[in-house]
Amino acid sequence: MLCAAGLAMVGGTITEELHSPMSDLFSLQGRSALITGGSRGIGRMIATGFLRQGARVYISARKAQACLETAKELSALGTCVALPHDVSTVEGAHALAAAYREHESSLDILVNNAGAAWGEDFDTYPEKGWDKVVDLNMNAIAPGAFASEMNKDARDNAEFVASRIPAGRIGVEDDMAGAAIYLASRAGDYVVGATLVVDGGVTHAR
Ligand SMILES: NC(=O)c1ccc[n+]([C@@H]2O[C@H](COP(=O)([O-])OP(=O)(O)OC[C@H]3O[C@@H](n4cnc5c(N)ncnc54)[C@H](OP(=O)(O)O)[C@@H]3O)[C@@H](O)[C@H]2O)c1
């Protein structure tokens, strides 16, 4: 309701696209997405959700076999292509971009999901590293506990981990896919530089 009232106030500037059917609001039909770390865990959850919404999906990971197998499985849902590369090196990132360009001439959605569970100290975090991420005008998702290879705690002790989460459970595929689809679809086109916390209330409970 609040949104509707706000839009009404700028009446004359509302574009045709804003009047498109609600059923299309979360559609990714016609959009292409590149998801690093898409072979398993959270990246795979996002890839699955994007495919269900009609996107063409490209997934990357270092282990080629696992990446190819995931792409093959997810191809049951739509176009899913494996582009195995190591994105921790500049060469690897360039190679991934080149491989992607063999399939597509433009990129609609980039999900920089591949990561390691460590970070640089705040005091020494390089500005160029920050700029590189933020200059891409990227929204971010801050996940809570999702079962994965990286988060073995959530995977192997889901009940115990859930006992410390206000929502009473760990995150599941639909939670992550829903957040990513929102940011990547027309529904999220006017959301810029935001961080969507998807953690079952952990941050707010602190
Ligand atoms: N799971 C959680 O609860 C949780 C919570 C907060 C944040 N996160 C963040 O969410 C992201 C995904 O985590 P996850 O739990 O899904 O981890 P995961 O299960 O370990 O999956 C990581 C994915 O990234 C790929 N990858 C790792 N290093 C790579 C590299 N150098 N180049 C290309 N691909 C690479 C892995 O494949 P290969 O090993 O084959 O390369 C795999 O597909 C990470 O950034 C993590 O920090 C996760």
The ligand as a Gaussian input file, in Angstrom:
#p B3LYP/6-31G(d) Opt

LIG

0 1
 N       26.375000     -21.426000       4.020000
 C       26.231000     -20.428000       4.870000
 O       25.588000     -20.591000       5.926000
 C       26.826000     -19.078000       4.579000
 C       26.618000     -18.029000       5.504000
 C       27.137000     -16.760000       5.225000
 C       27.819000     -16.540000       4.041000
 N       28.015000     -17.560000       3.150000
 C       28.725000     -17.239000       1.894000
 O       27.999000     -17.789000       0.798000
 C       28.914000     -18.143000      -0.231000
 C       28.696000     -19.605000      -0.642000
 O       28.925000     -20.401000       0.497000
 P       28.490000     -21.927000       0.583000
 O       28.170000     -22.182000       1.991000
 O       27.520000     -22.258000      -0.483000
 O       29.914000     -22.605000       0.261000
 P       30.281000     -24.003000      -0.448000
 O       29.214000     -24.998000      -0.244000
 O       31.649000     -24.308000       0.021000
 O       30.299000     -23.631000      -2.003000
 C       31.282000     -22.766000      -2.497000
 C       31.192000     -22.742000      -4.009000
 O       32.183000     -21.829000      -4.501000
 C       33.067000     -22.524000      -5.395000
 N       34.388000     -21.897000      -5.266000
 C       35.153000     -21.794000      -4.160000
 N       36.297000     -21.161000      -4.452000
 C       36.248000     -20.853000      -5.769000
 C       37.136000     -20.207000      -6.662000
 N       38.320000     -19.753000      -6.263000
 N       36.763000     -20.052000      -7.961000
 C       35.544000     -20.504000      -8.386000
 N       34.666000     -21.127000      -7.594000
 C       35.017000     -21.305000      -6.295000
 C       32.998000     -23.984000      -4.935000
 O       33.362000     -24.918000      -5.945000
 P       34.901000     -25.429000      -6.090000
 O       35.348000     -25.858000      -4.728000
 O       34.835000     -26.526000      -7.094000
 O       35.681000     -24.263000      -6.593000
 C       31.506000     -24.089000      -4.651000
 O       30.764000     -24.200000      -5.848000
 C       30.329000     -17.890000       0.296000
 O       30.769000     -16.645000      -0.189000
 C       30.119000     -17.843000       1.813000
 O       31.083000     -17.046000       2.454000
 C       27.534000     -18.811000       3.399000

